Every structure is written in C-alpha cells, then in structure tokens.
Amino acid sequence: MMVQPPQAQQRHATWRWLVIGFAIALTIAWLAVTPDGVLGKAQAVGYSVCHQMDVRSFHIHARPFPLCARCSGLFLGALLGMIFQAAQGRKGKMPPIGASILFGLFALAWVLDGVNSFTMLTPNLPSFYETKNWTRLITGTGMGLALAALLWPAFVQTMFKHWQDQSPFASWRQSLLLIGLAAGLAGLAWLEIAWVLYILAVLSAFSVLMLLTMIYSMVLVMLFNRENTYERVRAFVIPLVGGYILALLQIGGISLVRYMMTGTWGGFTL
C-alpha cells in the first residue's frame, strides 16, 4: 500500500475537518430555521419531498404525519429493506429474476395506485377505484422495498473494495421474510397508535435523509474516481458526510422554494 507524504496527509486531514465542520454548521443552521420540536424537524424533512395533504396522511392525535400515507410507506419500507440487507453483510449482487419480478410488481402497483389517486383529484379524468390511505400505505411500502432492493447492491458495489457476489434475496424465504416484516410495519402504522406513530414519523424522516445521503455519496465517489477502493465503512466517512451535506442542501433548497411560494410549513390542501 502506498504511503502518502506528510504534506499530503496534512492536506487530507485539513479538508476532512473542513467538510465535517461545514456539515455541523449546516445542520445547526437548518435546525435553527425549521419548526420546533422533533416532529417539527421531521415535518421539515417531509416538506421537501411530500405534498403532506392532511386527508391523505395519518395523524398523531390531531397532528398530520410528516409524510403522506404513500410516502410514509415508501420511506419506511425502504428503511426496513436497507436494514434487512445490511444485516446480511456485504452482499452486493442484484436480486435474482424471481425477486426482481416481484419487486417490479410492487413498483407497478405503486404507479397504478398513484395515477388512480391523481385522477381522483381531476374531475375530467376517470378513476378505476377509490384509493384509500391503506392502499397508499401498502403500495408505498412495496415500492420502498423495491427501491431498497436496487439501491443497497448499487451502494455496496460502488463503495466497497471487497463485496460478496451474492444477493440478499437469493432464496424465496428471504423475500417472504422481508414481506412479512413489511406487512407488520404497515400494520403498526395503520393502527394509528400515537406513540408508535411518533417513532415511525421520526424513522420516516430519517429514511429520507439516509437515502439521499447514500445516493449523493455514490455520486461523489464516482466523480472522484474512488469506486471500490474502501475496505471498511469508516474509510468512506468523508464521502458519506459529503453526501449528507448535499442531501441537506437539497432538502433545505426545496423547502425554501416551497415556503416562499406558500408562506407556510403546512401541507397542501385539496
């Protein structure tokens, strides 16, 4: 392994702390300008990716969830899918054909339910059925699983120097186990128990930030031609921090534009 000269090591350390310092400063600034409280911060994250319509959201007492039912399912499903795959180590192979078809059907159901939900808002367009929050939650959760099934292998293949040429969904047992866990997660959300929803609200907002961070981290690694060079997670902390910065800038930028247009942190109304 090539050893960097002292000057290069010092320069690298300086840039590392500058990146970390900027990430901390940006986080403090974002926390200062967003609504108060943990749920307020979660709502601010959801504000950048979701319409947050009251009638299409679950409620913690009288307060709408940070994300609508469809987005809640999507981001909670994606978080569950990521954890499920990460628990199996560095398996970076894409899902086999059977699992791919299954996840493809989940994605198709999400699209069809979303289109049908949109047509319900447009009097001149026919809708095939009346979408409900439970259909939005279920199809959103399925789409989240499909997203995680693609993003996790892409992340592993991009970041790690050594990864296993196996899929986390090599057998139907693994796919069915994940679907069962996802059904349980969706069921918890559907029950609308306040303290459970509080936890799920925070997790859904965290999932938004996590997914964006992972995507931007991969982009940075590819831009700097550092694919497949990292032996362990701590070796690519700086790309992760860089991805986090870009994710927070995106969230903040979209939120700023939306707030300037609407003048409120609330969701859209029908």
C-alpha positions in Angstrom: 0.0 0.0 0.0 1.3 3.4 -1.0 2.1 5.7 2.0 1.2 9.4 1.5 3.8 12.0 2.2 3.3 14.1 5.4 2.2 17.2 3.4 -0.5 15.2 1.6 -1.7 13.6 4.9 -1.9 17.1 6.5 -3.8 18.5 3.5 -6.2 15.5 3.6 -6.8 16.0 7.3 -7.5 19.7 6.8 -10.0 19.0 4.1 -11.6 16.3 6.2 -12.2 18.6 9.2 -13.4 21.4 6.9 -16.0 19.1 5.4 -17.1 17.9 8.9 -17.2 21.4 10.2 -19.3 22.6 7.3 -21.7 19.7 7.8 -22.1 20.6 11.5 -22.6 24.3 10.7 -25.2 23.5 8.0 -27.0 21.2 10.4 -27.2 23.8 13.1 -28.5 26.4 10.6 -31.1 24.0 9.4 -32.2 23.2 12.9 -32.5 26.9 13.7 -34.8 27.8 10.9 -37.1 24.8 10.8 -40.2 24.3 13.1 -39.6 23.5 16.8 -39.6 20.0 18.3 -38.7 16.6 17.0 -41.9 16.3 15.0 -41.3 19.8 13.6 -37.9 18.7 12.3 -39.4 15.5 10.8 -42.1 17.6 9.2 -39.5 19.9 7.7 -37.8 16.9 6.1 -41.0 15.6 4.7 -41.9 19.1 3.5 -39.2 18.8 0.8 -40.4 15.5 -0.7 -44.1 15.2 0.0 -47.4 17.2 -0.5 -48.3 16.4 3.1 -52.1 16.6 2.4 -54.0 16.3 5.7 -56.7 13.9 4.3 -54.0 11.6 2.9 -51.9 11.4 6.0 -52.0 9.5 9.3 -52.3 11.6 12.4 -50.6 11.7 15.8 -53.6 13.0 17.8 -54.6 16.0 15.6 -51.2 16.5 14.0 -50.6 15.2 10.5 -47.7 12.7 9.9 -44.6 14.3 8.4 -45.3 12.3 5.2 -48.5 11.3 3.5 -49.6 7.6 3.7 -47.9 6.7 0.4 -44.6 8.4 1.2 -44.7 7.1 4.7 -44.9 3.5 3.3 -42.2 4.2 0.7 -39.6 5.6 3.1 -40.4 3.2 6.0 -40.3 0.3 3.5 -37.0 1.5 2.1 -35.5 1.8 5.6 -36.7 -1.7 6.5 -35.3 -3.1 3.3 -31.9 -1.4 3.8 -31.7 -2.7 7.4 -32.7 -6.2 6.2 -29.9 -6.3 3.6 -27.3 -4.6 5.7 -27.8 -7.3 8.4 -26.6 -9.8 5.8 -23.2 -8.2 5.3 -21.7 -7.0 2.1 -23.9 -9.0 -0.3 -23.9 -6.8 -3.4 -25.4 -8.8 -6.2 -28.7 -7.6 -7.7 -31.8 -9.6 -6.9 -32.4 -12.8 -9.0 -35.0 -12.8 -11.7 -37.8 -14.1 -9.5 -37.3 -11.4 -6.8 -36.8 -8.8 -9.5 -40.2 -9.6 -11.0 -41.8 -9.5 -7.5 -40.3 -6.1 -6.7 -41.2 -4.9 -10.2 -44.9 -5.8 -9.5 -44.6 -3.8 -6.3 -43.4 -0.8 -8.2 -46.1 -1.2 -10.8 -48.8 -1.3 -8.1 -47.3 1.9 -6.7 -47.5 3.6 -10.0 -51.1 2.4 -10.8 -52.4 3.4 -7.3 -50.6 6.8 -7.6 -52.1 7.5 -11.0 -55.5 6.5 -9.8 -55.1 8.7 -6.8 -54.2 11.6 -9.0 -57.2 11.1 -11.3 -59.5 11.3 -8.2 -58.4 14.9 -7.9 -59.2 15.7 -11.5 -62.9 15.6 -12.3 -62.5 15.2 -16.0 -60.3 12.0 -15.7 -61.8 8.6 -14.8 -60.5 6.6 -11.9 -60.7 2.8 -11.6 -61.4 2.7 -7.9 -61.3 5.0 -4.8 -57.9 5.0 -3.3 -57.7 4.9 0.5 -54.9 5.6 2.9 -54.5 1.8 3.4 -53.9 1.3 -0.4 -51.5 4.2 -0.4 -49.6 2.8 2.6 -49.4 -0.8 1.2 -48.3 0.2 -2.3 -45.9 2.8 -0.9 -44.3 0.1 1.3 -43.9 -2.2 -1.6 -42.2 0.5 -3.6 -39.9 1.2 -0.7 -38.8 -2.5 -0.6 -38.2 -2.4 -4.4 -36.2 0.8 -4.1 -34.0 -0.7 -1.3 -33.5 -3.9 -3.3 -31.8 -1.9 -6.0 -30.1 0.8 -4.0 -28.4 -1.4 -1.5 -26.5 -3.6 -4.0 -25.6 -0.4 -6.0 -24.2 1.2 -2.8 -22.2 -1.9 -1.9 -20.8 -2.4 -5.4 -19.8 1.3 -5.5 -18.2 1.7 -2.1 -16.5 -1.5 -1.0 -13.4 -2.9 -2.5 -14.4 -6.4 -1.5 -18.0 -7.5 -1.5 -19.9 -10.8 -1.7 -21.2 -11.8 -5.1 -24.5 -12.9 -3.6 -27.9 -11.4 -3.4 -29.7 -10.8 -0.1 -32.7 -12.3 -1.9 -31.1 -15.4 -3.2 -34.0 -17.5 -1.8 -37.7 -17.0 -1.7 -37.5 -17.5 2.1 -35.6 -14.2 2.4 -38.1 -12.3 0.2 -41.1 -13.7 2.0 -39.5 -12.8 5.4 -39.0 -9.2 4.3 -42.5 -9.0 3.0 -43.8 -10.3 6.3 -41.8 -7.8 8.2 -43.1 -5.0 5.9 -46.7 -6.1 6.5 -46.1 -5.9 10.2 -44.6 -2.4 9.8 -47.5 -1.2 7.7 -49.9 -2.7 10.2 -48.3 -0.7 13.0 -48.8 2.5 11.0 -52.4 1.6 10.1 -53.3 1.1 13.8 -52.5 4.8 14.4 -51.3 4.3 17.9 -49.9 7.7 18.9 -46.6 6.7 20.5 -45.9 4.1 17.7 -46.6 6.8 15.0 -44.3 9.1 16.8 -41.4 6.7 16.4 -42.4 5.9 12.8 -42.6 9.6 12.0 -39.0 10.1 13.1 -37.9 7.0 11.3 -39.6 8.0 8.0 -37.9 11.4 8.1 -34.5 9.7 8.9 -35.1 7.4 5.9 -35.4 10.4 3.5 -32.1 11.8 4.7 -30.5 8.4 4.7 -31.5 7.5 1.1 -30.4 10.9 -0.2 -27.1 10.7 1.6 -26.4 7.3 0.2 -27.2 8.4 -3.4 -25.1 11.5 -3.2 -22.3 9.6 -1.6 -22.2 7.3 -4.5 -22.2 10.2 -6.9 -19.3 11.8 -5.1 -17.3 8.6 -5.1 -17.8 8.1 -8.8 -17.0 11.8 -9.6 -13.7 11.5 -7.8 -13.0 8.1 -9.3 -12.9 6.3 -5.9 -15.2 3.4 -6.7 -14.3 0.1 -5.0 -11.4 1.5 -3.0 -12.8 1.3 0.6 -12.0 -1.6 2.8 -14.4 -0.7 5.6 -17.2 1.7 6.4 -15.1 4.2 8.4 -12.8 4.6 5.4 -15.6 6.4 3.4 -16.9 8.6 6.2 -16.0 11.7 4.3 -17.9 10.7 1.2 -20.9 10.0 3.5 -20.5 13.4 5.1 -20.3 15.0 1.7 -23.4 13.1 0.6 -25.2 14.3 3.8 -24.3 17.9 3.0 -25.7 17.6 -0.5 -28.8 15.9 0.8 -29.4 18.6 3.4 -28.8 21.3 0.8 -31.4 19.7 -1.4 -33.9 19.4 1.4 -33.3 23.0 2.5 -33.4 24.3 -1.0 -36.7 22.7 -2.0 -38.2 23.7 1.4 -37.1 27.3 0.9 -38.7 27.5 -2.6 -41.9 25.9 -1.3 -42.1 28.1 1.7 -41.6 31.2 -0.5 -44.4 30.0 -2.7 -46.9 29.0 0.1 -45.8 31.0 3.2 -46.5 28.1 5.5 -44.9 24.9 6.8 -48.2 23.1 6.4 -49.2 20.6 3.7 -51.1 21.4 0.5 -54.8 21.5 0.7 -57.4 20.0 -1.8 
